[in-house]
Amino acid sequence: MKAKLIHEMTNDELAKKLGDLKKEYFNLRLSHATGQLSNPKALTVCKKDIAKVQTIIRERELGISSGVK
């Protein structure tokens, strides 16, 4: 997920996206634990997407503007 797309989302959309990503990460971890995960890189990608969304949410709480355009 590109940071530019995340910056264009509203606060409500970001909260919903964060919830969806956390559910997806849980399901990926479950699949990995049972040995059914075909792409282990998906765990890393999902974790990074969660971090990006949380960063944007925190920036907005603090009133910090980022340089992404």
BAFI-3210 file (N, C-alpha, C; in Angstrom, 3 decimals, decimal comma, padded with zeros to 6 digits):
// residues 69
n [1|2|3|4|5|6|7|8|9|10|11|12|13|14|15|16|17|18|19|20|21|22|23|24|25|26|27|28|29|30|31|32|33|34|35|36|37|38|39|40|41|42|43|44|45|46|47|48|49|50|51|52|53|54|55|56|57|58|59|60|61|62|63|64|65|66|67|68|69]
n.u [000,848|000,604|001,959|000,902|-001,741|-002,739|-002,553|-004,542|-006,874|-009,703|-010,078|-011,892|-011,928|-009,287|-009,272|-011,005|-009,584|-007,302|-008,370|-009,208|-006,724|-005,477|-007,090|-006,569|-003,831|-003,911|-005,203|-003,283|-001,143|-002,277|-002,610|000,067|001,022|-000,264|000,875|-000,108|000,332|001,158|002,744|005,122|006,112|003,946|003,203|005,114|004,640|002,027|002,383|003,954|002,161|000,260|001,826|002,307|-000,278|-000,849|001,116|000,340|-002,101|-001,202|000,390|-001,583|-002,944|-001,053|-000,754|001,138|002,504|003,235|005,720|004,776|003,588]
n.v [-001,165|002,147|005,112|007,525|006,943|006,287|008,709|010,135|009,166|009,454|010,043|008,197|006,217|005,389|004,239|002,085|000,691|000,015|-001,780|-003,808|-004,598|-005,603|-007,811|-009,304|-009,773|-011,356|-013,638|-014,422|-015,068|-017,225|-019,041|-019,400|-020,618|-023,063|-024,137|-023,654|-021,424|-020,012|-017,962|-016,575|-013,999|-012,340|-011,877|-010,020|-007,862|-007,172|-006,421|-004,143|-002,493|-002,077|-000,611|001,677|002,800|003,271|005,150|007,363|007,957|008,719|010,940|012,703|013,052|014,455|016,667|016,875|017,526|015,600|015,142|013,874|013,835]
n.w [000,000|-000,859|000,575|-000,189|-000,893|001,593|002,934|001,677|002,702|004,944|008,514|009,606|007,617|007,821|010,384|009,975|008,009|009,455|011,322|009,562|008,504|010,790|011,347|009,058|009,433|011,726|010,702|008,819|010,504|011,848|009,740|009,114|011,433|011,348|009,163|006,625|005,136|002,132|001,200|002,931|003,011|002,992|005,614|006,539|004,817|005,525|008,205|007,838|006,460|008,463|010,249|008,700|008,495|011,205|011,747|010,170|011,375|013,915|013,234|012,413|014,823|016,283|014,751|012,796|009,668|006,868|004,297|002,025|-001,233]
ca.u [000,000|001,382|001,708|000,069|-003,126|-003,126|-002,718|-005,784|-008,007|-010,194|-009,779|-012,771|-011,438|-008,039|-009,610|-011,564|-008,481|-006,445|-009,064|-009,143|-005,355|-005,199|-007,772|-005,811|-002,580|-004,242|-005,462|-002,008|-000,385|-002,930|-002,239|001,490|001,199|-000,764|001,646|-000,883|000,657|001,958|003,651|005,489|006,380|002,693|003,222|005,923|003,943|000,871|002,894|004,399|000,960|-000,299|002,691|002,076|-001,567|-000,718|001,951|-000,469|-003,066|-000,472|000,761|-002,771|-003,218|-000,067|-000,807|002,361|002,262|004,337|006,111|004,325|002,670]
ca.v [000,000|003,362|006,116|008,578|006,503|006,346|010,123|010,632|008,606|010,192|009,386|007,030|005,198|004,858|003,361|000,861|000,003|-000,556|-002,966|-004,841|-005,088|-006,411|-009,096|-010,020|-010,219|-012,480|-014,802|-014,842|-015,736|-018,507|-019,897|-019,704|-021,550|-024,378|-024,598|-023,515|-020,155|-020,270|-016,845|-016,009|-012,567|-011,633|-011,441|-008,808|-006,798|-006,790|-005,693|-002,826|-001,717|-001,684|000,443|002,889|003,379|003,792|006,345|008,453|008,306|009,442|012,238|013,554|013,392|015,456|017,808|016,904|017,305|014,889|015,684|013,028|014,536]
ca.w [000,000|-000,993|001,612|-000,766|-000,784|003,002|003,279|001,085|003,435|006,097|009,783|009,745|006,693|008,378|011,510|009,399|007,324|010,491|011,819|008,523|008,417|011,977|011,150|008,028|010,044|012,601|009,847|008,243|011,573|012,086|008,609|009,228|012,547|010,953|008,016|005,395|004,491|000,939|000,975|004,227|002,863|003,235|007,015|006,621|004,089|006,323|009,369|007,387|006,165|009,756|010,767|007,915|008,875|012,560|011,675|009,635|012,418|014,961|012,680|012,439|016,217|016,715|013,854|011,997|008,249|006,245|003,009|000,929|-002,139]
c.u [000,898|000,988|000,791|-001,414|-003,617|-003,381|-004,033|-007,022|-008,423|-009,857|-010,626|-012,320|-010,153|-008,318|-010,152|-010,467|-007,556|-007,072|-008,997|-007,745|-004,994|-005,871|-007,016|-004,514|-002,820|-004,453|-004,177|-001,165|-000,955|-002,561|-000,782|001,738|000,743|-000,054|000,922|-000,569|001,595|002,994|004,005|005,787|005,121|002,604|003,965|005,222|002,767|001,306|003,324|003,211|000,297|000,514|002,483|000,788|-001,482|000,117|001,149|-001,491|-002,383|-000,036|-000,411|-003,134|-002,300|-000,065|000,450|001,990|003,479|004,576|005,656|003,323|002,498]
c.v [001,235|004,370|007,222|008,215|006,586|007,790|010,689|010,142|009,527|009,412|008,137|005,888|004,565|003,892|002,030|000,026|-000,669|-001,818|-004,119|-005,449|-005,964|-007,775|-009,945|-010,570|-011,409|-013,750|-015,326|-015,574|-017,114|-019,498|-020,317|-020,743|-022,963|-024,923|-024,471|-022,230|-020,406|-019,172|-016,192|-014,510|-011,737|-011,146|-010,115|-007,628|-006,277|-005,986|-004,282|-001,923|-001,228|-000,519|001,757|003,578|003,980|005,069|007,542|008,911|009,137|010,818|013,201|013,950|014,502|016,705|017,960|016,678|016,625|015,447|014,854|013,780|013,765]
c.w [000,000|000,079|001,082|-000,657|000,651|003,417|002,754|001,821|004,583|007,363|009,988|008,831|007,212|009,522|010,999|008,729|008,335|011,069|010,826|008,421|009,611|011,890|010,138|008,609|010,966|011,787|009,201|009,285|011,855|010,972|008,689|010,329|012,192|009,717|006,693|004,623|003,313|000,697|002,313|004,176|003,129|004,679|007,158|005,961|004,913|007,555|008,987|007,046|007,450|010,325|010,012|008,338|010,277|012,590|011,196|010,677|013,498|014,477|012,738|013,865|016,699|015,860|013,019|010,537|007,658|004,858|001,830|000,072|-003,395]
res [m|k|a|k|l|i|h|e|m|t|n|d|e|l|a|k|k|l|g|d|l|k|k|e|y|f|n|l|r|l|s|h|a|t|g|q|l|s|n|p|k|a|l|t|v|c|k|k|d|i|a|k|v|q|t|i|i|r|e|r|e|l|g|i|s|s|g|v|k]
***
